[in-house]
Amino acid sequence: MNGFERHQRSGRVIAAFSGFEADLLRSLASQMVELLRNERAVPSSAQDPFEAMMSDFSGPSTIPEDPVLARLFPTAYLDDDESAADFRRFTESTLRDGKAAAASDIIETLEEAGLPAELTEDGLMIDVELEEPQAMTWMRAFTDIRLALATRLGVEAGDEEFWEALPDEDPRAQAHDIYDWVGWLQESLVEALSA
């Protein structure tokens, strides 16, 4: 793969993925969708009668237990628990849906471009063309995937030497390579959109 490029005539953003790359990207996006749709934060135990009555019409108000979800949906007000709970209650469900839809768009686009349900063919290439709004959707999904990988791996600013020193057979090194690859995809998409 050479990264994303802007097609001069159509203005669309294009990329060609090997079958392996497309399947890996679909797998990452599928895991994101599954995480976002299956994990639910614990609802608050409402003391206020009105709040208890309205609880069926609102989202979760507590921090998600999964560290990836806590990173994807950080606390909005660190010094005000009540405001933080209200903000989470009124926004998290919509944010979850948007993030899941962005990851789903990657899956659908790759499959519409010819990625089979099971990859059996060597040399398969998957060509994608994205209009600018869809490219922005992919960029948001790449951000979420990278945050998820970084959280699971424990990636921190300034720890590049640690990752470079890991032996190739260490599974963390392989997962970090995927993290780097998604970052490279995202960077090439930003550059293509800026062209």
KOLTIZA-987536 format. One record per residue: residue number from 1; chain; x, z, y of N, C-alpha, C, O, CB in turn. Coordinates in Angstrom, 1 decimal. Each point is the difference from the previous one (the first is absolute). Glycine has a CB too. Layout:
% KOLTIZA-987536
R  NUM  A  X  Z  Y  X  Z  Y  X  Z  Y  X  Z  Y  X  Z  Y
...
END
This chain:
% KOLTIZA-987536
R  1  A  0.8  0.0  -1.2  -0.8  0.0  1.2  0.9  0.0  1.2  1.0  0.7  0.1  -2.9  0.5  -1.3
R  2  A  1.5  -2.0  2.2  0.7  -0.1  1.3  -0.6  0.8  1.1  0.4  0.0  1.1  0.3  -2.2  -1.8
R  3  A  -1.8  3.0  0.4  -0.7  0.7  1.0  -1.1  -0.8  0.6  -0.2  -1.2  -0.3  2.3  2.4  0.8
R  4  A  -2.8  -0.6  0.5  -1.1  -0.7  0.7  0.6  -0.9  1.1  1.0  0.3  0.6  -2.6  1.6  -1.1
R  5  A  0.9  -3.0  0.7  0.4  -0.9  1.1  -1.3  -0.5  0.6  -1.1  0.0  -0.6  3.2  -0.7  -0.6
R  6  A  -2.0  0.3  2.5  -1.2  -0.6  0.7  0.0  -1.5  -0.2  1.0  -0.6  0.3  -1.0  2.5  1.4
R  7  A  -1.1  -2.4  -2.2  -0.1  -1.5  -0.2  -0.2  -0.6  1.4  -0.9  0.4  0.7  -0.1  -0.2  -3.0
R  8  A  1.8  -1.2  2.6  0.0  -0.5  1.4  -1.3  -0.7  0.4  -0.5  0.2  1.1  3.0  -0.5  -1.3
R  9  A  -3.0  -0.4  -0.7  -1.3  -0.8  0.3  -1.2  0.9  0.0  -0.8  -0.1  0.9  1.9  -1.9  -1.9
R  10  A  -1.3  2.7  -0.1  -1.2  0.8  -0.1  0.0  1.3  0.8  -1.0  0.6  0.3  0.7  -1.6  -2.5
R  11  A  1.5  1.6  2.4  0.2  1.3  0.6  -0.2  1.1  -0.9  0.1  1.2  0.4  -0.9  -2.2  1.7
R  12  A  0.5  0.7  -3.4  -0.2  1.0  -1.0  1.3  0.6  -0.4  1.1  -0.6  0.2  -3.2  -0.5  -1.0
R  13  A  2.1  2.3  0.2  1.1  0.6  -0.6  0.0  -0.3  -1.5  -1.0  0.2  -0.6  1.1  1.7  2.4
R  14  A  1.0  -2.4  -2.3  0.1  -0.5  -1.4  1.1  0.8  -0.7  1.0  0.4  0.6  -1.9  -2.7  0.0
R  15  A  0.8  2.4  -1.9  1.0  0.5  -0.9  -0.2  -0.5  -1.4  -1.1  -0.3  -0.4  1.3  2.4  1.9
R  16  A  0.9  -2.2  -2.2  0.0  -0.4  -1.4  0.6  1.2  -0.8  1.2  0.3  0.2  -1.0  -2.8  0.4
R  17  A  -1.0  3.0  -1.5  0.4  1.1  -0.9  0.2  -0.5  -1.4  -0.7  -0.8  -0.5  -0.5  2.5  1.9
R  18  A  2.3  -1.2  -2.1  0.1  -0.3  -1.4  -1.2  0.8  -0.7  -0.6  0.9  0.6  3.2  -1.2  -0.5
R  19  A  -2.9  -0.1  -1.3  -1.1  0.7  -0.7  0.3  1.5  -0.1  -0.9  0.8  0.1  0.4  -2.9  -1.4
R  20  A  1.7  2.4  1.0  0.4  1.4  -0.1  -0.2  0.8  1.3  -0.6  1.1  0.0  2.3  -1.8  -1.8
R  21  A  -1.3  0.1  2.9  -0.1  0.6  1.3  -1.5  0.2  0.3  -0.4  1.1  0.5  2.6  -2.1  0.3
R  22  A  -3.0  0.0  -1.0  -1.4  0.1  0.3  -0.7  1.0  -0.8  -0.8  0.8  0.4  0.8  -3.2  0.2
R  23  A  0.4  2.5  -1.9  -0.6  1.0  -0.9  0.4  1.4  0.4  -0.8  0.9  -0.1  0.8  -2.6  -1.8
R  24  A  1.3  1.9  2.3  0.4  1.3  0.5  -0.8  0.4  1.2  -0.4  1.1  0.2  2.7  -1.6  -1.1
R  25  A  -2.4  -0.4  1.9  -0.8  0.2  1.2  -1.4  0.4  -0.3  -0.6  0.9  0.6  2.1  -2.4  0.6
R  26  A  -2.1  0.7  -2.2  -1.4  0.3  -0.4  -0.1  1.4  -0.6  -0.9  0.8  0.3  0.5  -3.2  -0.7
R  27  A  1.4  2.8  -0.4  0.0  1.3  -0.6  0.1  1.1  1.0  -0.7  1.0  -0.1  1.8  -2.0  -1.9
R  28  A  -0.2  0.9  3.0  0.1  1.0  1.1  -1.3  0.1  0.7  -0.4  1.1  0.4  2.9  -1.6  -0.2
R  29  A  -3.1  -0.6  0.2  -1.2  0.0  0.7  -1.1  0.6  -0.8  -0.9  0.8  0.5  1.6  -2.8  0.8
R  30  A  -0.8  1.7  -2.6  -1.0  0.6  -0.9  0.1  1.5  -0.1  -1.0  0.7  0.1  1.0  -2.8  -1.4
R  31  A  1.3  2.6  1.2  0.2  1.4  0.0  -0.5  0.7  1.3  -0.5  1.1  0.0  2.5  -1.5  -1.5
R  32  A  -1.8  -0.3  2.6  -0.4  0.5  1.3  -1.5  0.1  0.1  -0.6  1.0  0.4  2.6  -1.9  0.7
R  33  A  -2.7  -0.1  -1.6  -1.5  0.0  0.0  -0.5  1.1  -0.9  -0.9  0.7  0.4  0.9  -3.2  0.0
R  34  A  0.6  2.6  -1.6  -0.4  1.1  -0.9  0.2  1.4  0.6  -0.9  0.8  -0.1  1.5  -2.3  -1.8
R  35  A  0.5  1.7  2.5  0.3  1.3  0.7  -1.0  0.3  1.1  -0.6  1.1  0.1  3.0  -1.3  -0.7
R  36  A  -2.7  -0.8  1.4  -0.9  0.2  1.2  -1.4  0.2  -0.5  -0.8  0.7  0.7  2.3  -2.1  0.7
R  37  A  -1.9  0.7  -2.4  -1.5  0.1  -0.4  -0.3  1.1  -1.0  -1.1  0.4  -0.1  1.0  -2.8  0.5
R  38  A  1.1  2.9  -1.1  -0.3  1.0  -1.0  0.3  1.4  0.4  -0.6  1.0  -0.6  1.1  -2.7  -1.0
R  39  A  0.4  2.0  2.5  0.4  1.3  0.5  -0.9  0.4  1.1  -0.2  -0.7  1.0  2.6  0.4  -1.7
R  40  A  -3.1  1.4  0.5  -0.8  0.5  1.1  0.4  1.4  0.4  0.4  0.8  -0.8  -2.3  -2.1  -0.1
R  41  A  2.0  1.5  2.2  0.3  1.3  0.6  -1.1  1.0  -0.3  -1.1  -0.4  -0.1  2.6  -0.7  1.9
R  42  A  -1.1  2.3  -1.9  -1.0  1.1  -0.3  -0.8  0.2  1.3  0.5  0.3  1.0  1.0  0.8  -2.8
R  43  A  -2.9  -1.2  1.7  -0.8  0.3  1.2  0.2  1.5  0.4  0.2  0.8  -0.8  -1.8  -2.7  0.1
R  44  A  1.4  2.1  2.0  0.1  1.4  0.5  -1.3  0.7  -0.5  -1.0  -0.5  -0.2  2.4  -0.2  2.2
R  45  A  -1.2  2.1  -2.1  -1.2  0.8  -0.3  -0.6  0.4  1.4  0.6  0.8  0.7  0.4  0.1  -3.0
R  46  A  -2.1  -1.5  2.6  -0.6  0.2  1.3  -0.6  1.3  0.2  -0.8  0.4  -0.9  0.4  -2.9  1.0
R  47  A  0.7  3.2  0.9  -0.6  1.3  0.3  -1.2  -0.2  1.0  -1.0  0.7  -0.1  3.2  0.5  -0.2
R  48  A  -2.1  -2.2  1.1  -1.1  -0.3  1.0  -1.1  -0.8  -0.8  0.3  -1.0  -0.6  1.4  0.9  2.5
R  49  A  -3.0  0.6  -1.7  -1.1  -0.7  -0.7  -0.1  -1.5  0.3  -0.3  -0.8  -0.8  -0.9  3.0  0.8
R  50  A  1.4  -2.5  1.3  -0.1  -1.4  0.4  1.1  -0.8  -0.6  -0.2  -1.1  -0.5  -0.9  1.8  2.7
R  51  A  2.3  -0.2  -2.2  1.1  -0.6  -0.6  -0.2  -0.3  -1.5  0.3  -1.0  -0.6  1.2  2.0  2.3
R  52  A  -2.1  0.1  -2.4  -0.3  -0.2  -1.4  -1.0  -1.1  -0.2  0.1  -0.8  -1.0  0.4  3.2  0.6
R  53  A  -1.5  -2.5  1.2  -1.0  -1.0  -0.1  0.5  -1.4  0.2  -0.3  -0.9  -0.6  -1.4  2.6  1.4
R  54  A  2.7  -1.8  0.2  0.6  -1.3  0.3  1.1  -0.4  -0.9  0.5  -1.1  0.1  -1.2  1.5  2.2
R  55  A  1.1  0.5  -3.2  1.2  -0.3  -0.8  -0.1  -1.2  -0.9  1.0  -0.7  -0.3  -0.5  3.1  0.3
R  56  A  -1.7  -2.8  -0.4  -0.3  -1.2  -0.8  0.3  -1.2  0.8  0.2  -1.1  -0.6  -1.9  2.3  -0.7
R  57  A  1.7  -1.1  2.6  0.2  -1.2  0.9  1.4  -0.1  0.6  0.2  -0.8  0.9  -2.6  0.9  -0.4
R  58  A  3.3  0.7  -1.0  1.3  -0.1  0.6  1.1  0.0  -1.1  -0.3  0.2  -1.2  -0.5  1.1  3.2
R  59  A  2.0  -1.6  -1.6  1.1  -0.1  -0.9  0.7  1.3  -0.3  -0.5  1.0  0.5  0.8  -3.3  0.3
R  60  A  0.8  2.3  -1.5  0.7  1.2  -0.3  0.6  0.6  1.3  0.3  -0.7  0.9  0.2  -0.1  -3.2
R  61  A  -0.3  2.1  2.3  0.5  0.7  1.1  1.4  0.7  -0.3  0.6  0.6  0.9  -2.9  -0.3  0.0
R  62  A  2.7  -0.4  -2.1  1.2  0.7  -0.4  1.1  -1.0  -0.2  -0.3  -1.2  -0.3  -1.0  3.1  -0.7
R  63  A  2.6  -1.5  1.1  1.1  -0.9  -0.3  0.0  -0.4  -1.5  -0.2  0.9  -0.8  1.6  0.2  2.7
R  64  A  -1.2  -2.3  -2.2  0.0  -0.5  -1.4  1.2  0.8  -0.7  1.0  0.2  0.5  -2.0  -2.5  0.1
R  65  A  0.7  2.6  -1.9  1.0  0.7  -0.8  1.2  -1.0  -0.4  1.1  0.5  -0.1  -2.9  1.0  -0.8
R  66  A  1.5  -2.7  0.7  1.0  -1.0  -0.3  0.9  -0.2  1.2  -0.4  -0.3  1.0  -1.1  -0.8  -2.7
R  67  A  2.9  1.3  1.5  0.9  -0.2  1.1  0.0  -1.4  0.7  0.2  -0.1  1.2  1.2  1.8  -2.3
R  68  A  -1.7  -2.7  0.3  -0.1  -1.4  0.5  -1.2  -0.1  1.0  0.1  -0.5  1.1  1.0  -0.4  -3.2
R  69  A  -2.2  1.5  1.6  -1.2  -0.1  0.9  0.2  0.9  1.2  -0.5  -0.4  1.1  -1.0  0.0  -3.1
R  70  A  2.1  1.5  1.8  0.3  0.8  1.2  0.9  -0.7  1.0  -0.2  0.2  1.2  0.0  1.9  -2.6
R  71  A  1.1  -2.9  0.9  0.8  -0.8  0.9  -0.7  -1.2  0.6  0.2  -0.3  1.2  1.8  0.9  -2.6
R  72  A  -2.9  -1.2  0.7  -0.8  -1.1  0.5  -1.1  0.4  1.0  -0.4  -0.7  0.9  0.8  -0.5  -3.1
R  73  A  -0.8  2.5  2.0  -1.1  0.6  0.9  0.5  1.3  0.6  -0.5  1.1  -0.4  -1.3  -2.3  -1.0
R  74  A  2.8  1.1  2.3  0.6  1.3  0.5  -1.0  0.8  0.8  -1.0  -0.6  0.5  3.2  -0.5  -0.5
R  75  A  -2.0  2.3  0.2  -0.8  0.9  0.8  0.1  -0.4  1.5  1.1  -0.2  0.5  -0.8  2.1  -2.2
R  76  A  -1.4  -2.1  2.3  0.0  -0.5  1.4  0.3  1.0  1.0  0.7  -0.3  1.0  -2.4  -1.3  -1.7
R  77  A  1.3  2.9  0.5  0.2  1.1  0.9  0.7  1.1  -0.7  -0.6  0.8  -0.7  -1.4  -1.4  2.0
R  78  A  3.3  0.7  -1.2  0.8  1.0  -0.7  -0.3  1.4  0.4  0.2  1.0  -0.7  1.6  -2.7  0.5
R  79  A  -2.2  1.9  1.5  -0.2  1.4  0.5  -1.5  0.3  0.1  -0.3  1.1  0.7  2.5  -1.3  0.6
R  80  A  -3.1  -0.6  -1.8  -1.4  0.3  0.1  -0.7  -0.4  -1.3  -0.3  -1.2  -0.2  0.4  0.9  2.7
R  81  A  -0.2  1.3  -3.4  -0.5  -0.3  -1.4  -1.5  -0.6  0.1  -0.3  -0.9  -0.8  1.8  2.7  -0.1
R  82  A  -2.3  -1.2  1.8  -1.4  -0.5  0.1  -0.1  -1.4  0.5  -0.7  -0.9  -0.6  0.0  3.2  1.0
R  83  A  1.5  -2.7  0.6  0.0  -1.4  0.5  0.6  -0.9  -1.1  -0.5  -1.1  -0.1  0.7  1.9  2.5
R  84  A  0.8  -0.3  -3.1  0.6  -0.9  -1.0  -1.0  -0.2  -1.1  -0.1  -1.2  -0.5  2.4  2.1  1.0
R  85  A  -3.0  0.1  -0.9  -1.0  -0.2  -1.1  -1.1  -0.9  0.5  -0.5  -0.9  -0.8  0.9  3.2  -0.1
R  86  A  -0.9  -2.2  2.1  -1.0  -0.9  0.6  0.5  -1.4  0.0  -0.7  -1.0  -0.4  -0.2  2.9  1.8
R  87  A  2.1  -2.1  -0.9  0.6  -1.4  0.1  0.0  -0.6  -1.4  -0.3  -1.1  -0.2  1.7  1.8  2.2
R  88  A  -0.9  0.1  -3.0  0.2  -0.5  -1.3  -1.4  -0.4  -0.6  -0.2  -1.0  -0.6  2.3  2.4  0.3
R  89  A  -3.1  -0.5  0.5  -1.3  -0.2  -0.5  -0.7  -1.3  0.5  -0.6  -0.7  -0.7  0.4  3.2  0.6
R  90  A  0.5  -2.8  1.4  -0.7  -1.2  0.6  0.8  -1.2  -0.1  -0.5  -1.1  0.2  -0.6  2.6  1.3
R  91  A  2.4  -1.5  -2.0  0.8  -1.2  0.0  0.6  -0.4  -1.4  0.2  -1.1  -0.2  0.3  1.6  2.6
R  92  A  -0.3  0.5  -3.2  0.8  -0.3  -1.2  -0.7  -1.0  -0.9  0.7  -0.8  -0.6  0.3  3.1  0.7
R  93  A  -2.3  -2.1  -0.3  -0.7  -1.0  -0.9  0.2  -1.4  0.4  0.2  -0.9  -0.8  -1.8  2.7  0.2
R  94  A  1.4  -2.0  1.9  0.1  -1.4  0.6  1.5  -0.5  -0.1  0.2  -1.1  -0.4  -2.1  1.6  2.0
R  95  A  2.8  0.4  -1.4  1.4  -0.4  -0.1  0.4  -0.3  -1.4  0.7  -1.0  -0.3  -0.2  2.4  2.2
R  96  A  -1.0  -0.6  -2.9  0.2  -0.3  -1.4  -0.5  -1.4  -0.4  0.6  -0.8  -0.6  -0.8  3.3  0.1
R  97  A  -1.1  -2.8  1.0  -0.6  -1.3  -0.3  0.9  -1.1  0.5  0.1  -1.0  -0.6  -2.4  2.1  0.6
R  98  A  2.7  -0.9  1.3  0.8  -1.1  0.6  1.4  -0.2  -0.7  0.4  -1.2  -0.2  -1.5  1.8  2.3
R  99  A  1.7  0.5  -2.5  1.3  -0.2  -0.8  -0.2  -0.6  -1.4  0.7  -0.8  -0.4  0.2  2.8  1.7
R  100  A  -2.0  -1.6  -1.9  -0.3  -0.6  -1.3  -0.4  -1.5  0.1  0.4  -0.8  -0.8  -1.2  3.1  0.0
R  101  A  0.1  -2.6  1.9  -0.3  -1.4  0.2  1.2  -0.9  0.3  0.1  -1.1  -0.5  -2.3  1.9  1.4
R  102  A  3.2  -0.2  -0.2  1.2  -0.7  0.3  0.8  -0.3  -1.3  0.5  -1.1  -0.2  -0.4  2.1  2.5
R  103  A  0.0  0.0  -3.2  0.7  -0.2  -1.2  -0.8  -0.9  -0.9  0.6  -0.9  -0.7  0.4  3.2  0.9
R  104  A  -2.3  -2.2  -0.2  -0.8  -1.0  -0.8  0.2  -1.4  0.4  -0.1  -0.9  -0.8  -1.6  2.7  0.5
R  105  A  1.9  -2.0  1.6  0.2  -1.4  0.6  1.2  -0.6  -0.6  0.1  -1.2  -0.3  -1.2  1.9  2.4
R  106  A  2.2  0.1  -2.3  1.2  -0.5  -0.6  -0.3  -0.5  -1.5  0.4  -1.1  -0.3  1.0  2.7  1.7
R  107  A  -2.1  -0.8  -2.1  -0.4  -0.3  -1.4  -0.8  -1.3  0.0  0.3  -0.9  -0.8  -0.2  3.4  0.1
R  108  A  -1.1  -2.5  1.5  -0.9  -1.2  0.0  0.7  -1.3  0.4  -0.2  -1.0  -0.6  -1.7  2.5  1.1
R  109  A  2.7  -1.4  0.5  0.8  -1.2  0.5  0.9  -0.5  -1.1  0.1  -1.2  -0.2  -0.3  2.1  2.5
R  110  A  0.9  0.0  -3.0  1.0  -0.4  -1.0  -0.8  -0.6  -1.2  0.5  -1.0  -0.5  1.1  2.8  1.2
R  111  A  -2.7  -1.3  -1.1  -0.8  -0.5  -1.1  -0.6  -1.3  0.4  -0.1  -0.9  -0.8  -0.3  3.2  0.0
R  112  A  -0.1  -2.5  2.0  -0.6  -1.2  0.5  1.1  -1.1  0.0  -0.3  -1.2  -0.1  -1.4  2.4  1.4
R  113  A  2.9  -0.8  -1.1  1.2  -1.0  0.1  0.5  -0.3  -1.4  0.9  -0.9  -0.1  -0.3  1.8  2.3
R  114  A  -1.2  -0.4  -3.2  0.3  -0.4  -1.4  0.7  1.1  -0.9  0.4  -0.3  -1.1  -0.2  -1.9  2.1
R  115  A  -0.1  3.4  -0.5  0.6  1.1  -0.8  -0.9  0.3  -1.1  -1.1  0.5  0.2  2.4  0.4  1.7
R  116  A  -1.0  -1.1  -3.2  -0.9  0.3  -1.1  -0.1  1.5  -0.2  0.9  0.8  0.4  -0.3  -3.0  -1.5
R  117  A  -1.6  2.6  0.3  -0.2  1.4  -0.3  1.2  0.6  -0.7  0.4  1.1  0.2  -2.9  -1.5  -0.3
R  118  A  3.0  -0.4  -0.9  1.2  0.4  -0.7  1.1  -1.1  0.2  -0.3  -1.2  -0.1  -1.0  2.5  -1.6
R  119  A  2.5  -0.8  2.1  1.0  -1.0  0.3  0.7  -0.3  -1.3  0.7  0.8  -0.7  -0.3  0.2  3.0
R  120  A  -0.5  -2.3  -2.7  0.6  -0.5  -1.3  0.9  -1.2  0.2  0.8  -0.3  -0.8  -2.8  1.2  -0.4
R  121  A  1.9  -1.5  2.4  0.7  -1.3  0.2  1.3  0.3  0.8  0.0  0.6  1.1  -2.2  -1.8  -1.1
R  122  A  3.3  0.7  -0.5  1.3  0.1  0.7  0.0  -1.1  1.1  -0.6  -1.1  -0.2  1.8  2.0  -1.8
R  123  A  -0.6  -0.6  3.1  0.1  -1.1  1.1  -1.2  -0.1  0.8  0.0  -0.9  0.9  1.6  -0.3  -2.4
R  124  A  -2.6  2.0  1.3  -1.2  -0.1  0.9  0.3  0.4  1.4  0.7  1.0  0.3  -2.1  -0.5  -2.3
R  125  A  0.9  -1.3  2.9  0.2  0.3  1.5  -1.4  0.1  0.6  -0.9  -0.7  -0.3  3.1  -0.5  0.4
R  126  A  -2.3  2.2  0.7  -1.3  0.3  0.7  0.2  -0.2  1.5  0.7  0.8  0.6  -1.4  0.9  -2.4
R  127  A  0.0  -2.7  2.3  0.1  -0.3  1.5  -1.1  0.6  0.7  -1.2  -0.3  -0.4  2.4  -1.8  -0.1
R  128  A  -1.0  2.9  1.5  -1.1  0.5  0.8  0.1  -0.5  1.5  1.1  -0.2  0.5  -1.1  2.3  -2.0
R  129  A  -1.1  -2.2  2.1  -0.1  -0.4  1.4  -1.0  1.0  0.6  -1.1  0.2  -0.4  1.5  -2.7  0.0
R  130  A  0.1  3.1  1.5  -0.8  1.1  0.7  -0.2  -0.4  1.4  0.9  -0.4  0.7  0.1  2.1  -2.2
R  131  A  -2.3  -1.6  1.9  -0.3  -0.1  1.5  0.5  1.3  0.6  0.3  1.0  -0.7  -2.4  -2.5  0.3
R  132  A  2.3  1.5  1.7  0.6  1.1  0.7  -0.7  1.3  -0.3  0.7  1.0  -0.3  0.1  -2.5  2.0
R  133  A  -2.1  1.6  -1.6  -0.7  1.3  -0.3  0.3  0.5  -1.4  0.1  1.2  -0.2  -1.9  -1.8  1.9
R  134  A  1.8  -0.3  -2.6  0.3  0.4  -1.4  1.4  0.4  -0.2  0.3  0.9  -0.7  -2.1  -2.5  -0.1
R  135  A  2.7  1.0  1.5  1.4  0.4  0.0  0.2  1.4  0.5  0.8  0.8  -0.5  -0.1  -3.2  0.8
R  136  A  -1.5  2.7  0.8  0.1  1.4  0.5  -0.6  1.0  -1.0  0.5  1.1  -0.1  -0.8  -2.0  2.4
R  137  A  -0.7  0.5  -3.1  -0.5  0.8  -1.1  1.0  0.3  -1.0  0.2  1.1  -0.5  -2.5  -2.0  0.9
R  138  A  3.1  -0.2  -0.8  1.0  0.2  -1.0  1.1  0.9  0.6  0.6  0.9  -0.8  -1.0  -3.2  -0.2
R  139  A  0.7  2.2  2.2  1.0  0.9  0.6  -0.4  1.4  0.0  0.8  0.9  -0.3  -0.1  -2.7  1.8
R  140  A  -1.9  2.1  -1.3  -0.5  1.4  -0.1  0.1  0.5  -1.4  0.4  1.1  -0.3  -2.0  -1.5  2.2
R  141  A  1.2  -0.5  -2.9  0.1  0.4  -1.4  1.5  0.3  -0.4  0.2  0.9  -0.7  -2.3  -2.3  0.2
R  142  A  3.0  0.5  1.0  1.4  0.3  -0.3  0.4  1.3  0.5  0.8  0.8  -0.6  -0.3  -3.2  0.7
R  143  A  -0.9  2.8  1.1  0.3  1.3  0.6  -0.5  1.1  -0.9  0.8  1.0  -0.3  -0.9  -1.9  2.6
R  144  A  -1.1  0.8  -2.8  -0.6  1.1  -0.9  0.8  0.0  -1.3  0.3  1.1  -0.5  -2.5  -1.4  1.6
R  145  A  2.5  -0.8  -1.7  0.8  -0.1  -1.2  1.3  0.7  0.2  0.5  0.8  -0.9  -1.7  -2.9  0.2
R  146  A  1.9  1.8  1.7  1.3  0.5  0.3  0.0  1.5  0.2  0.8  0.8  -0.5  -0.1  -2.9  1.5
R  147  A  -1.8  2.6  -0.2  -0.1  1.4  0.1  -0.3  0.7  -1.3  0.6  1.1  -0.2  -1.5  -1.5  2.5
R  148  A  0.1  -0.2  -3.1  -0.2  0.6  -1.4  1.2  0.1  -0.8  0.3  1.0  -0.6  -2.6  -1.9  0.7
R  149  A  3.1  -0.2  -0.1  1.2  0.0  -0.8  1.0  1.0  0.6  0.7  0.7  -0.8  -1.0  -3.1  0.2
R  150  A  0.5  2.4  1.9  0.9  1.0  0.6  -0.3  1.4  -0.3  0.8  0.8  -0.2  -0.4  -2.5  2.0
R  151  A  -1.7  2.0  -1.8  -0.5  1.4  -0.2  0.3  0.3  -1.5  0.5  1.1  -0.3  -2.3  -1.3  2.1
R  152  A  1.5  -0.6  -2.7  0.2  0.2  -1.5  1.5  0.2  -0.3  0.4  0.8  -0.8  -2.5  -2.1  0.3
R  153  A  2.9  0.5  1.2  1.5  0.0  -0.3  0.7  1.1  0.8  1.1  0.4  -0.3  -1.2  -2.8  -0.1
R  154  A  -0.5  2.9  1.5  0.6  1.0  0.8  1.0  -0.7  1.0  1.0  0.7  0.4  -1.3  1.0  -2.2
R  155  A  0.0  -2.9  2.2  0.9  -0.7  0.9  0.0  0.7  1.4  -1.1  0.3  0.5  0.7  -2.5  -1.8
R  156  A  1.5  2.4  1.9  0.1  0.6  1.3  0.9  -0.8  0.9  0.9  -0.7  -0.5  -1.4  3.0  -0.5
R  157  A  0.4  -2.1  2.3  0.9  -0.7  0.9  1.4  0.5  -0.2  0.3  1.2  -0.2  -2.1  -1.4  1.9
R  158  A  2.7  -0.8  -1.8  1.4  0.4  -0.1  0.5  0.2  -1.4  1.2  0.5  -0.2  -1.4  0.4  2.4
R  159  A  -0.6  -1.2  -3.2  0.4  0.3  -1.4  0.5  -1.3  -0.7  -0.1  0.0  -1.3  -1.5  2.0  1.2
R  160  A  2.0  -3.0  0.8  0.3  -1.3  -0.6  1.2  0.2  -1.0  0.0  -0.7  -1.1  -0.8  -0.5  3.2
R  161  A  1.8  2.0  -1.8  1.1  0.2  -0.9  -0.4  0.5  -1.3  0.5  -0.4  -1.1  0.9  0.8  3.1
R  162  A  -2.4  0.5  -2.1  -0.5  0.5  -1.2  -0.5  -1.1  -0.9  0.3  -0.1  -1.2  -0.9  2.3  2.3
R  163  A  -0.3  -3.0  -0.5  -0.6  -1.1  -0.8  1.0  -1.0  -0.4  -0.1  -0.6  -1.1  -2.0  0.9  2.4
R  164  A  3.1  -0.6  -0.5  1.0  -1.0  -0.3  0.9  0.5  -1.2  0.6  -0.8  -0.7  -0.6  -0.1  3.1
R  165  A  0.2  2.2  -2.5  0.9  0.6  -1.0  -0.7  0.1  -1.4  0.7  0.3  -0.9  0.4  1.0  2.8
R  166  A  -2.4  -1.4  -1.9  -0.7  0.1  -1.3  0.4  -1.1  -1.0  0.1  -1.1  0.5  -2.0  2.2  0.7
R  167  A  2.1  -0.8  -2.4  0.4  -1.1  -1.0  -1.3  -0.9  -0.2  -1.1  0.5  0.1  2.8  1.1  -1.2
R  168  A  -1.4  -2.8  0.8  -1.1  -1.0  -0.2  -1.0  0.4  -1.0  -1.2  -0.3  0.1  2.8  -1.5  0.6
R  169  A  -1.1  2.5  -1.8  -1.0  0.4  -1.0  -0.9  1.2  0.3  -0.9  0.3  -0.7  2.6  -1.2  -0.9
R  170  A  -1.4  1.5  2.7  -0.9  1.1  0.5  -1.3  -0.6  0.4  0.0  -0.9  0.9  2.0  2.3  -0.2
R  171  A  -3.2  -1.0  -1.2  -1.3  -0.5  0.4  -0.3  0.1  1.4  -0.7  -0.8  0.6  -0.1  1.3  -2.9
R  172  A  1.4  0.6  3.0  -0.2  0.1  1.4  0.6  -1.1  0.8  -0.5  -0.4  1.0  0.4  2.9  -1.3
R  173  A  1.3  -3.0  -0.2  0.6  -1.1  0.7  -0.8  -1.3  -0.1  -0.1  -0.7  1.0  2.3  1.7  -1.6
R  174  A  -2.9  -1.2  -0.5  -0.8  -1.1  -0.2  -1.3  0.1  0.9  -0.4  -1.0  0.7  1.2  0.7  -3.0
R  175  A  -1.3  1.5  2.4  -1.2  0.2  0.9  0.4  -0.2  1.4  -0.8  -0.5  0.8  -0.2  2.1  -2.5
R  176  A  2.2  -1.1  2.1  0.5  -0.1  1.3  0.2  -1.5  0.4  -0.2  -0.4  1.1  1.2  2.7  -1.2
R  177  A  -0.5  -3.1  -0.9  0.1  -1.4  0.2  -1.3  -0.7  0.4  -0.1  -0.9  0.8  2.0  0.9  -2.4
R  178  A  -3.0  0.5  0.9  -1.3  -0.5  0.3  -0.4  0.4  1.4  -0.6  -0.8  0.8  -0.1  0.9  -3.2
R  179  A  1.0  1.1  2.8  -0.3  0.5  1.3  0.7  -0.9  1.1  -0.6  -0.4  1.0  0.3  2.8  -1.9
R  180  A  1.6  -2.7  0.6  0.8  -0.8  0.9  -0.6  -1.4  0.1  -0.1  -0.6  1.1  2.1  1.9  -1.6
R  181  A  -2.5  -1.9  -0.7  -0.5  -1.3  0.0  -1.3  -0.1  0.8  -0.2  -1.0  0.7  1.2  0.7  -3.0
R  182  A  -1.9  1.3  2.2  -1.2  0.0  0.8  0.3  0.1  1.4  -0.6  -0.7  0.9  -0.7  1.8  -2.8
R  183  A  2.3  -0.4  2.3  0.5  0.1  1.4  0.5  -1.3  0.5  -0.3  -0.4  1.1  0.9  2.8  -1.5
R  184  A  0.1  -3.1  -0.5  0.5  -1.4  0.4  -1.1  -0.9  0.1  0.0  -0.8  1.0  2.1  1.2  -2.2
R  185  A  -3.1  -0.4  0.3  -1.2  -0.8  0.2  -0.7  0.3  1.3  -0.4  -1.0  0.8  0.1  0.9  -3.3
R  186  A  0.1  1.3  2.9  -0.6  0.4  1.2  0.8  -0.5  1.2  -0.6  -0.5  1.0  -0.4  2.5  -2.1
R  187  A  2.3  -1.9  1.1  0.8  -0.4  1.1  -0.1  -1.6  0.1  0.0  -0.5  1.1  1.6  2.5  -1.5
R  188  A  -1.6  -2.7  -0.7  -0.1  -1.4  0.1  -1.3  -0.5  0.5  -0.2  -1.0  0.7  1.8  0.8  -2.6
R  189  A  -2.7  1.0  1.6  -1.3  -0.3  0.5  -0.1  0.3  1.5  -0.6  -0.8  0.8  -0.4  1.4  -3.0
R  190  A  1.6  0.4  2.7  0.1  0.3  1.4  0.7  -1.1  0.7  -0.5  -0.5  1.1  0.5  3.0  -1.5
R  191  A  1.1  -3.0  -0.1  0.8  -1.0  0.6  -0.8  -1.3  0.0  0.0  -0.8  1.0  2.1  1.8  -1.7
R  192  A  -2.8  -1.3  -0.3  -0.8  -1.3  -0.1  -1.2  0.1  1.0  -0.3  -1.0  0.7  0.9  0.7  -3.1
R  193  A  -1.2  1.5  2.6  -1.0  0.1  1.0  0.5  -0.1  1.4  -0.7  -0.4  0.9  -0.6  1.8  -2.5
R  194  A  2.5  -1.0  1.8  0.6  -0.1  1.3  0.6  -1.4  0.4  0.3  -0.2  1.2  0.3  2.6  -1.5
R  195  A  -0.5  -3.2  -0.7  0.5  -1.4  0.2  -0.9  -0.9  0.8  0.3  -1.1  0.3  1.0  1.4  -2.4
END
